[in-house]
Amino acid sequence: MSKKERTGTFAVRDGLNASAVVVYDYGKLLVGYRSWRHRACYITRVDKDNIPGLDAVAETFQRRQGRGGHRAEAKEAGDNAMPLADRSILGTTVNILCSTVPVYWA
């Protein structure tokens, strides 16, 4: 937890032999997800009065990228998803986590 940035960073399992990182940004009301198996980050807005638990967040993001995790990029292209153009809405922690990959709304 970072009180200064009002964030929480957690490691979660992403399949059998992989992990992912979930960042709760309480100041910007965003949650970011980065699986080490994919070349993408996902973010979503949360309601300050109804912030989902870690298990629910991980499941939502894993479903978005395809639970098997094989072809997230192909799935994104099929959905016509465009990477987030304005990264300034992201906090420092999510920006660092996602600095080398495209960021998509989930």
C-alpha distances in whole Angstrom, upper triangle without the diagonal:
4,6,9,9,7,6,4,6,9,12,15,19,21,25,26,25,23,19,17,13,12,10,9,10,11,13,15,15,15,14,15,16,17,20,21,24,25,25,23,20,20,18,19,19,18,19,17,19,19,16,17,15,14,18,19,17,18,22,22,21,23,26,26,26,29,28,30,28,31,32,29,31,34,33,31,34,36,34,35,31,30,27,25,27,25,22,21,20,17,14,13,11,13,16,15,15,18,20,23,24,25,22,24,23,23
4,5,6,5,5,6,9,12,15,18,22,24,27,29,28,25,21,19,15,14,11,10,10,10,11,14,15,15,15,15,17,19,21,22,26,26,26,24,21,21,19,20,19,18,20,17,20,20,17,19,18,17,21,22,19,20,24,24,23,25,28,27,28,31,30,32,30,33,33,30,31,35,34,32,35,37,35,35,31,30,27,25,26,24,20,19,18,15,12,11,10,13,15,14,15,18,19,22,23,24,22,24,24,24
4,6,5,7,9,12,15,18,21,25,27,31,32,31,28,25,22,18,17,13,12,11,10,10,13,15,16,16,17,20,22,24,26,29,29,29,27,23,23,21,21,20,19,19,16,19,20,17,19,19,19,22,23,21,23,26,26,25,28,30,30,30,33,33,35,33,36,36,33,34,38,36,34,37,39,37,37,33,32,29,26,28,25,22,20,19,17,13,13,12,15,17,17,18,21,22,25,26,27,25,26,25,26
4,6,8,11,13,17,20,23,27,29,32,34,33,30,26,23,20,18,14,13,11,11,10,13,15,16,17,18,21,22,25,26,30,29,29,26,23,23,21,21,20,20,20,18,21,22,19,22,22,21,25,26,23,24,28,27,26,29,32,30,31,34,34,36,34,37,37,33,34,38,36,34,37,39,37,36,33,31,28,25,26,23,20,18,17,15,12,11,11,14,16,16,17,20,21,24,25,26,24,26,25,26
4,5,9,11,15,18,21,25,26,30,32,31,27,24,21,17,15,11,10,8,8,7,10,12,12,13,14,17,19,22,24,27,26,25,23,20,19,17,18,17,17,18,16,19,20,17,19,19,19,23,23,20,22,25,24,23,26,28,27,27,31,31,33,31,34,33,30,31,34,33,30,33,35,33,33,29,27,24,21,22,20,16,15,14,12,8,8,8,11,12,13,14,17,17,21,22,22,20,22,21,23
4,7,10,14,17,20,23,25,29,31,30,27,23,20,16,14,10,8,6,5,6,9,10,11,12,14,17,19,22,24,27,26,26,23,20,19,16,16,15,14,15,13,16,17,14,16,16,16,20,20,18,20,23,22,21,24,27,26,27,30,30,32,30,33,33,30,31,34,32,30,33,35,32,33,29,28,25,22,24,21,18,17,15,13,10,11,10,12,14,15,16,18,19,23,23,24,21,22,21,22
4,7,10,14,16,20,21,25,27,26,23,19,16,13,10,7,5,4,6,7,9,10,10,9,11,13,15,18,20,23,23,23,20,17,16,14,14,14,13,15,13,16,16,13,14,14,13,17,18,15,16,20,19,18,21,24,23,23,26,26,29,26,30,30,26,28,31,29,27,30,32,30,30,26,26,23,20,22,20,17,16,14,12,9,10,8,9,12,13,13,15,17,20,20,21,18,20,19,19
4,7,10,13,17,18,22,24,23,20,17,14,10,8,6,5,7,8,11,12,12,11,10,10,12,14,16,18,22,22,22,20,16,16,14,15,15,14,16,14,17,16,12,13,12,11,14,15,13,14,18,18,17,19,22,22,22,25,24,26,25,28,28,25,27,30,29,27,30,32,30,31,27,27,24,22,24,22,19,19,17,14,12,12,9,10,14,14,13,15,18,21,21,21,19,20,19,19
4,7,10,14,15,19,21,20,17,13,11,7,6,4,6,9,11,14,14,14,12,10,9,10,11,13,15,18,19,19,17,14,14,14,15,16,16,18,17,20,18,14,14,13,10,14,15,13,12,16,17,15,17,20,20,20,23,22,24,22,25,26,23,24,28,27,25,28,30,28,29,26,25,22,21,24,22,19,19,18,14,12,12,9,9,13,12,10,13,16,18,18,19,17,19,19,18
4,6,10,12,16,18,17,14,10,8,6,5,6,8,12,14,17,17,16,14,11,10,10,11,12,14,16,17,19,17,15,15,15,16,17,17,19,19,20,19,15,14,11,8,11,13,11,10,14,15,14,15,18,19,19,21,19,21,20,23,24,22,24,27,26,25,28,30,28,29,26,26,23,23,25,24,21,22,21,17,16,16,12,12,15,15,12,15,18,19,19,20,18,19,19,18
4,7,9,13,14,13,10,7,6,5,6,9,12,15,17,20,20,19,17,13,12,10,10,10,11,14,15,17,16,14,15,16,17,19,19,22,22,24,21,18,16,13,10,11,14,12,10,13,15,13,14,17,18,17,19,17,19,17,20,22,20,22,25,24,24,27,28,27,29,26,26,23,23,26,26,22,24,23,19,18,18,14,14,17,15,12,15,18,19,18,20,18,20,20,19
4,6,10,11,11,9,6,5,6,7,11,13,17,19,22,22,20,17,14,12,10,10,9,11,13,14,17,16,14,15,16,17,19,19,22,22,23,21,17,15,12,8,9,11,10,7,10,13,11,11,14,16,15,16,14,16,15,18,20,18,21,24,22,22,26,27,26,28,25,26,23,24,27,27,24,26,24,21,20,20,17,16,19,18,14,16,20,20,19,20,19,19,20,17
4,6,7,8,6,4,6,9,10,14,16,20,22,25,25,23,20,17,15,12,11,9,10,11,14,17,16,15,16,18,19,22,22,25,25,26,23,20,17,15,11,10,13,12,8,10,13,12,10,13,15,14,14,12,13,12,16,18,17,20,22,21,22,25,26,25,27,25,26,24,25,28,29,26,28,27,24,23,23,20,18,21,20,17,18,21,21,20,21,20,20,21,18
4,7,7,5,5,6,9,11,15,17,21,23,26,25,23,20,16,14,11,10,7,8,8,11,14,14,13,14,16,18,21,21,25,26,27,24,21,18,16,13,11,13,12,8,9,12,10,7,11,12,11,11,9,9,8,12,14,13,16,19,17,18,21,22,22,24,22,23,22,23,26,27,25,27,26,23,23,24,20,18,21,20,16,17,20,19,18,19,18,18,19,16
4,6,6,7,9,13,15,19,21,24,27,30,29,27,24,20,18,14,13,10,11,9,12,16,16,16,17,19,21,24,24,28,29,30,27,24,21,19,15,13,15,15,11,11,14,12,9,11,14,12,11,8,8,8,11,14,14,17,19,18,19,22,23,23,25,23,25,24,26,29,30,28,31,29,26,27,27,24,22,24,23,20,20,23,22,20,21,21,21,21,19
4,6,9,12,15,17,21,24,27,30,33,32,30,27,23,21,17,16,13,12,11,14,18,19,20,20,23,25,28,28,31,32,33,30,27,24,21,18,16,18,18,14,14,17,16,13,15,18,15,14,11,10,11,13,16,17,20,21,21,23,25,26,26,29,27,29,27,29,32,33,31,34,33,29,30,30,26,25,27,26,22,23,25,24,23,24,24,24,25,23
4,7,11,14,17,20,23,27,29,32,31,30,27,23,21,17,15,11,10,10,13,17,18,19,20,23,25,28,29,32,33,34,31,28,25,22,19,18,20,19,15,16,19,17,14,17,19,16,16,13,12,12,13,17,17,20,22,22,23,26,26,27,29,27,29,27,28,32,33,30,33,32,29,29,28,25,23,25,23,20,21,23,22,21,23,23,24,25,23
4,7,11,14,17,20,23,26,29,28,27,23,20,17,13,11,8,7,7,10,14,15,15,17,19,22,25,25,29,30,31,28,25,22,20,17,16,18,17,13,14,17,14,12,15,16,14,14,12,12,10,12,15,15,17,20,20,20,23,24,25,26,24,25,24,25,28,29,26,29,28,25,25,24,21,20,21,20,16,17,20,19,17,20,20,20,22,20
4,7,10,13,17,20,22,25,24,23,20,17,14,11,9,6,6,8,11,13,14,13,15,17,19,22,22,26,27,28,25,22,19,17,14,13,16,14,11,13,15,13,11,15,16,14,15,13,13,12,14,17,15,18,21,20,20,23,25,24,26,24,25,22,23,26,27,24,26,25,22,22,21,18,16,19,17,14,15,18,17,16,18,18,19,20,18
4,7,10,13,16,19,22,21,20,16,13,10,7,5,4,6,8,10,12,11,10,11,13,16,19,19,23,23,25,23,19,17,15,12,12,14,11,9,11,13,10,10,13,14,12,14,13,14,12,15,16,14,17,20,19,18,22,23,22,24,21,22,19,20,23,23,20,23,22,18,18,18,15,13,15,14,11,12,15,15,14,16,15,16,17,15
4,7,10,13,16,18,18,17,14,10,8,6,5,6,8,11,12,13,12,10,11,12,14,16,17,20,21,23,21,17,15,14,11,12,14,11,9,13,13,11,12,15,15,14,17,16,17,15,18,19,17,18,22,21,20,23,25,24,25,21,22,19,19,22,21,18,20,19,15,15,15,11,10,13,12,8,10,14,15,14,15,14,15,16,15
4,7,10,13,15,15,13,11,7,6,5,7,9,11,14,14,15,13,10,10,10,11,13,13,17,17,19,17,13,12,11,8,10,11,8,7,11,12,10,11,14,14,14,17,16,18,16,20,20,17,19,23,21,20,23,25,23,24,21,21,19,18,21,20,17,19,17,14,13,14,10,9,13,13,9,11,15,16,15,16,14,14,14,13
4,6,9,12,11,11,8,6,5,7,9,12,14,17,17,17,14,11,10,9,11,12,12,15,15,18,16,12,12,12,10,13,13,10,11,14,14,12,14,17,17,17,20,20,22,20,23,23,20,21,25,23,21,25,26,24,25,21,21,18,17,20,18,15,16,14,11,10,11,7,7,10,11,9,11,14,16,16,16,13,15,14,14
4,6,9,9,8,6,5,7,9,12,15,18,20,20,20,17,13,12,10,10,10,9,12,11,14,13,9,10,10,9,13,13,10,12,15,14,13,16,18,18,19,22,21,24,22,26,26,22,24,27,25,23,26,28,25,26,23,22,20,18,21,19,16,16,14,11,10,12,9,9,12,14,12,14,17,19,19,18,15,16,15,14
4,6,6,6,5,6,8,11,14,17,20,23,22,21,18,14,13,10,10,9,9,11,11,14,14,11,12,13,13,16,16,13,15,18,17,16,19,21,20,21,24,24,27,25,28,28,24,25,28,26,24,27,29,26,27,23,22,19,17,19,17,14,14,11,9,7,9,8,8,11,13,12,14,16,19,19,18,15,16,15,15
4,6,5,7,8,11,14,17,21,23,26,25,25,22,18,16,13,12,10,9,10,8,11,12,9,12,13,14,17,17,14,17,20,18,18,21,23,22,24,27,27,30,28,31,31,27,28,31,29,27,30,32,29,29,25,25,22,20,22,19,17,16,13,11,10,12,11,12,15,16,16,17,20,23,22,22,19,19,17,17
4,6,8,11,13,17,19,23,25,28,27,26,23,19,18,14,14,11,11,11,9,13,14,12,15,17,17,21,20,17,20,23,21,21,24,26,24,26,29,29,32,30,33,32,29,30,33,31,28,31,33,30,29,26,25,22,19,21,18,15,14,11,10,8,11,12,12,14,16,17,18,20,23,23,22,19,20,18,19
4,5,9,11,15,18,21,24,26,24,24,20,17,15,11,11,8,9,10,10,13,14,12,15,17,17,21,19,16,19,21,19,19,22,24,22,23,26,27,30,28,31,30,26,27,30,28,25,28,29,26,26,22,21,19,16,17,14,12,11,8,8,7,11,11,11,12,15,16,16,18,21,20,19,16,16,14,16
4,7,10,14,17,20,23,25,24,24,20,16,14,10,9,6,5,7,7,10,11,9,11,14,15,18,16,13,16,19,16,16,20,21,19,21,24,25,28,26,29,29,25,26,29,26,24,27,28,25,25,22,21,19,16,19,16,15,14,10,10,10,13,13,12,14,17,17,17,19,22,21,20,16,16,13,14
4,7,10,13,17,20,22,20,20,16,13,10,7,6,4,6,9,10,13,12,10,11,13,13,16,14,11,14,16,14,13,17,18,16,18,21,22,25,23,26,25,21,22,25,23,20,23,25,22,22,19,18,16,14,16,14,12,13,9,8,9,12,11,9,12,14,13,13,16,19,18,16,13,12,10,11
4,7,10,13,17,19,17,17,14,10,8,5,5,6,7,11,11,14,13,9,9,11,10,13,12,8,10,13,11,10,13,15,14,15,18,19,22,20,23,22,19,20,23,21,19,22,24,21,22,18,18,16,14,17,16,14,15,12,10,10,13,11,8,12,14,12,12,15,18,16,15,12,12,10,10
4,7,10,13,15,14,14,11,7,6,4,7,9,11,14,15,18,16,13,12,13,11,14,13,9,10,13,11,9,12,14,13,13,17,17,20,17,20,20,16,17,20,19,17,20,22,19,20,16,16,14,12,16,15,12,14,12,9,10,11,9,6,9,11,9,9,12,14,13,12,9,10,9,9
4,7,10,12,11,11,9,6,5,6,9,12,13,17,18,20,18,15,13,13,11,12,12,9,8,11,10,7,9,12,11,10,14,14,16,14,17,17,13,15,18,17,15,19,20,18,20,16,17,14,14,17,17,15,17,15,12,13,14,11,9,11,12,9,9,13,14,12,12,9,10,10,9
4,6,9,8,8,7,5,7,9,12,15,17,21,22,24,22,19,17,17,14,15,15,12,10,13,12,9,10,13,12,10,13,14,15,12,15,15,12,13,17,16,15,18,20,19,20,17,17,14,14,17,18,15,18,17,14,15,15,12,9,11,11,7,7,11,11,9,10,9,11,12,12
4,5,6,8,8,7,9,12,15,18,20,23,25,27,24,21,19,18,14,15,15,13,10,12,13,9,9,12,12,9,12,11,12,9,12,13,11,13,16,15,15,18,20,19,20,18,18,16,17,20,21,19,21,21,18,18,18,15,13,15,14,10,10,13,13,11,12,12,13,15,14
4,6,8,9,10,12,15,18,22,23,27,28,30,28,24,22,21,17,18,19,16,13,15,16,13,12,15,15,12,14,14,14,10,12,13,12,13,17,17,17,19,21,21,22,20,20,18,19,22,23,20,23,23,19,20,19,16,14,16,14,11,11,13,12,11,13,14,15,18,17
4,7,9,11,13,16,19,23,25,28,30,32,29,26,23,22,19,19,20,17,14,15,16,13,11,14,14,10,12,11,11,7,9,10,9,11,14,14,15,17,19,20,21,19,20,18,20,23,24,22,25,25,22,23,22,20,17,18,17,14,13,16,14,12,14,15,16,18,17
4,6,8,11,14,17,21,23,27,29,31,28,25,23,23,20,19,20,17,14,16,16,12,11,13,12,9,11,12,11,8,9,8,7,8,11,12,12,14,16,16,17,15,16,14,16,19,21,19,22,22,20,21,21,19,16,16,16,13,11,14,11,9,10,11,12,15,14
4,7,10,14,17,21,23,27,29,31,29,26,24,24,21,22,22,19,17,18,18,14,14,16,14,11,13,15,15,11,11,10,8,8,11,12,11,13,16,16,16,14,14,12,14,16,18,16,20,20,18,20,19,17,15,14,14,12,9,11,8,6,7,9,11,14,15
4,7,10,14,17,20,24,25,28,26,23,21,22,19,20,19,16,15,16,15,11,12,14,11,9,12,14,15,12,13,11,8,8,12,12,10,12,15,14,14,12,11,9,11,14,15,14,17,17,15,17,17,16,12,12,13,10,8,10,9,5,5,6,7,11,11
4,7,10,14,16,20,22,24,22,19,18,19,16,17,17,13,12,15,13,9,11,13,11,10,13,15,16,13,15,14,11,11,15,14,12,14,17,15,16,12,12,9,10,13,14,12,15,14,12,14,14,13,9,10,11,8,6,9,9,7,6,5,6,9,9
4,7,11,13,17,19,21,19,16,15,16,15,16,14,11,11,12,10,7,10,11,9,9,13,14,16,14,16,15,11,12,15,13,11,14,16,14,15,11,12,9,9,13,14,12,15,13,11,14,15,14,10,11,13,11,9,12,13,10,9,6,5,6,6
4,7,10,13,15,18,16,14,13,15,14,15,14,10,11,13,11,9,12,13,11,12,15,17,20,17,20,18,15,16,18,16,14,17,19,16,16,13,13,11,9,13,13,11,13,11,9,11,14,12,9,11,13,11,10,13,15,13,11,7,6,5,6
4,7,10,13,15,13,11,11,13,13,15,13,9,12,13,10,9,13,14,11,13,16,18,21,19,22,21,17,18,20,18,16,19,20,17,17,14,14,13,11,15,14,13,15,12,11,13,16,15,12,14,17,15,14,17,19,16,14,10,9,6,5
4,7,9,12,11,9,11,14,14,16,14,11,14,16,13,12,16,17,15,17,20,21,24,23,25,24,21,22,24,21,19,22,23,19,20,17,17,16,13,16,15,14,15,11,11,13,16,15,13,15,18,17,16,19,21,19,17,13,12,9,9
4,6,9,7,6,8,11,12,15,12,10,14,15,13,13,17,17,16,19,21,22,25,24,27,26,23,24,27,24,22,25,26,22,23,20,20,19,17,20,18,17,18,14,13,14,18,17,15,17,20,19,19,22,24,22,20,17,15,12,11
4,5,5,6,9,12,15,17,14,13,17,18,15,17,20,20,19,22,25,25,29,27,31,30,27,28,30,27,25,28,29,25,26,23,24,23,20,23,21,20,20,16,16,17,20,19,18,21,23,22,22,25,28,26,24,20,19,15,15
4,6,6,10,12,15,18,16,15,18,20,18,19,22,23,22,25,27,27,31,30,33,33,29,31,33,30,28,31,32,29,29,26,26,25,22,25,22,21,20,17,16,16,19,19,18,21,23,22,23,26,29,27,26,22,21,18,18
4,6,10,12,15,18,16,15,19,20,19,20,24,24,23,26,28,28,32,31,34,34,31,33,35,32,30,33,34,30,31,28,29,28,25,28,26,25,24,20,20,20,23,22,21,24,27,25,26,29,32,30,29,25,24,21,20
4,6,9,13,14,12,12,16,17,15,17,20,20,20,23,25,25,28,28,31,31,28,30,32,29,27,31,31,28,29,26,27,26,24,27,26,24,24,21,20,20,23,22,20,24,26,24,25,28,30,28,27,23,22,19,17
4,7,9,12,10,9,13,14,13,15,18,18,18,21,23,22,26,25,29,29,26,28,30,27,26,29,29,26,28,25,25,24,22,25,24,22,22,19,17,17,20,18,17,21,22,21,21,25,27,25,24,21,20,17,15
4,7,8,6,6,10,11,10,12,15,15,16,18,20,19,23,22,26,26,23,26,28,25,24,27,28,25,27,24,25,24,22,26,25,23,24,20,19,19,21,19,18,21,23,20,21,25,27,25,24,20,19,16,14
4,6,5,6,9,10,11,13,14,16,17,19,20,19,22,22,25,26,24,26,28,26,25,29,29,27,29,26,27,25,24,28,27,25,25,22,20,20,22,19,18,22,23,20,21,25,27,25,25,22,21,19,16
4,6,5,6,9,10,11,12,14,15,17,18,17,20,19,23,24,21,24,26,24,23,27,28,26,28,25,26,24,23,27,26,23,25,22,19,19,20,17,16,20,20,17,19,22,24,22,22,20,19,18,15
4,5,5,6,9,10,11,12,14,16,16,14,17,17,21,22,20,23,25,23,23,27,27,25,27,25,26,25,25,28,28,26,27,25,22,22,23,20,19,22,23,20,21,24,25,24,24,21,20,19,16
4,6,5,6,9,10,11,12,15,15,14,17,17,21,22,19,23,24,21,21,25,25,23,25,22,24,23,23,27,26,25,26,23,21,22,24,21,19,22,23,20,21,25,26,23,23,20,18,16,13
4,5,5,6,9,10,11,13,14,13,17,16,20,20,17,20,22,20,19,23,23,21,23,20,21,20,20,23,23,21,23,20,18,18,20,17,15,19,20,17,17,21,22,20,19,16,15,13,11
4,6,5,6,9,10,11,12,11,14,13,17,18,15,18,21,18,18,22,22,20,23,20,22,20,20,24,24,22,24,21,19,19,21,18,16,19,19,16,16,20,21,19,19,16,15,14,12
4,6,5,6,9,10,10,9,12,12,16,17,15,18,20,17,17,21,21,19,22,20,22,21,22,25,26,24,26,24,22,23,24,21,19,22,23,19,19,23,23,21,20,18,16,15,12
4,6,5,6,9,10,10,13,13,16,17,14,17,18,15,15,19,19,16,19,17,19,18,19,23,23,22,24,21,19,21,23,20,18,20,22,19,18,22,22,20,18,16,14,12,8
4,5,5,6,9,9,12,11,14,14,11,14,16,13,13,17,17,15,17,15,17,16,16,20,21,19,22,19,17,19,20,18,15,18,19,15,15,18,19,16,15,13,11,10,7
4,5,5,6,5,9,8,11,12,10,13,15,13,13,17,17,16,18,16,18,18,19,22,24,22,25,23,20,22,23,20,17,20,21,17,16,20,20,17,16,15,13,13,10
4,6,5,5,9,9,12,12,10,14,14,11,12,16,15,14,17,15,18,18,19,23,25,23,26,24,22,24,26,23,20,22,24,20,19,23,22,19,18,16,14,13,10
4,6,8,11,10,12,11,8,11,12,9,9,13,13,11,14,12,14,14,16,20,21,20,23,21,20,22,24,22,18,20,22,18,17,20,20,16,15,13,10,10,7
4,6,8,6,9,8,5,8,10,7,8,12,12,11,14,12,14,14,16,20,21,20,24,22,20,22,23,21,18,19,20,17,15,19,18,14,13,12,10,11,9
4,6,5,7,7,6,10,10,8,10,13,12,12,15,14,17,17,20,23,25,24,27,26,24,26,27,25,21,23,24,20,19,22,21,18,17,16,14,15,12
4,5,8,10,9,13,14,11,14,17,16,16,19,18,21,20,22,26,27,26,29,27,25,27,28,25,22,24,25,21,20,23,22,19,19,18,17,17,14
4,6,8,9,13,13,12,14,17,17,17,20,19,22,22,24,27,29,28,31,30,28,29,30,27,24,26,26,22,21,24,23,20,20,20,19,20,17
4,6,6,10,11,10,12,15,15,16,18,17,19,19,21,24,26,25,28,27,25,26,27,24,21,23,23,19,18,21,19,16,16,17,16,17,15
4,6,9,9,9,12,14,14,16,18,17,19,19,22,25,27,26,30,29,27,29,29,26,24,25,24,21,20,22,20,17,17,18,17,19,17
4,5,5,6,9,10,11,12,14,14,16,16,20,22,25,24,28,27,25,28,28,26,23,24,24,21,19,21,19,15,15,16,15,17,16
4,5,5,6,9,10,10,12,11,13,13,16,19,22,21,24,24,22,24,25,23,20,20,21,18,16,18,16,13,12,13,11,13,12
4,5,5,6,9,10,11,10,11,11,15,17,20,20,23,23,22,24,25,23,20,20,21,18,15,17,15,11,10,12,11,14,14
4,5,5,6,9,10,10,13,14,17,20,23,23,26,26,25,28,28,27,23,23,24,22,19,21,18,15,14,15,14,16,15
4,5,5,6,9,9,12,13,16,19,22,22,26,25,24,26,28,26,23,23,24,22,19,21,20,16,14,14,12,14,13
4,5,5,6,5,8,10,13,15,18,19,22,21,20,24,25,24,20,20,22,20,16,19,17,13,11,11,9,11,10
4,5,5,6,8,10,14,16,19,20,24,23,23,26,27,26,23,22,24,22,19,20,18,15,12,13,11,13,14
4,5,8,11,13,16,19,22,23,26,25,25,28,30,29,25,25,27,25,22,23,22,18,16,16,13,15,14
4,5,9,12,14,17,20,21,24,23,23,26,28,27,23,24,26,24,20,23,22,18,15,14,11,12,11
4,6,10,12,14,18,19,22,22,22,25,27,27,23,23,25,23,20,22,21,17,14,14,11,12,13
4,7,9,12,15,16,19,18,18,22,23,23,19,19,22,20,17,18,18,14,11,10,7,8,10
4,6,8,11,13,16,16,16,20,21,22,18,17,20,19,15,16,16,13,9,9,7,9,11
4,6,9,10,13,13,13,17,18,18,15,13,16,15,12,12,12,9,6,5,5,8,11
4,6,7,10,10,10,14,15,16,13,12,15,14,11,12,13,11,7,5,6,7,11
4,6,9,10,11,15,16,17,15,13,16,16,13,13,14,12,9,8,9,11,15
4,5,7,8,12,13,16,13,11,14,16,13,13,15,14,11,10,11,12,15
4,5,5,9,10,12,9,7,11,12,10,9,12,12,10,8,11,12,15
4,5,7,9,12,10,8,12,14,12,12,15,15,14,12,14,14,17
4,7,10,12,10,9,13,14,13,13,17,16,14,12,13,12,15
4,7,8,6,6,10,10,10,11,14,14,13,10,12,12,14
4,6,6,6,9,10,11,12,15,16,15,13,15,15,17
4,6,5,6,9,10,10,14,15,16,14,17,17,19
4,5,5,6,9,10,13,14,15,13,16,17,18
4,5,5,6,8,11,11,12,10,12,13,14
4,6,5,5,9,10,11,9,12,14,16
4,5,5,8,10,12,12,15,17,19
4,6,8,9,11,10,13,15,16
4,6,6,7,7,10,13,14
4,6,8,9,13,15,17
4,7,9,13,16,18
4,7,10,13,15
4,7,10,12
4,7,9
4,6
4
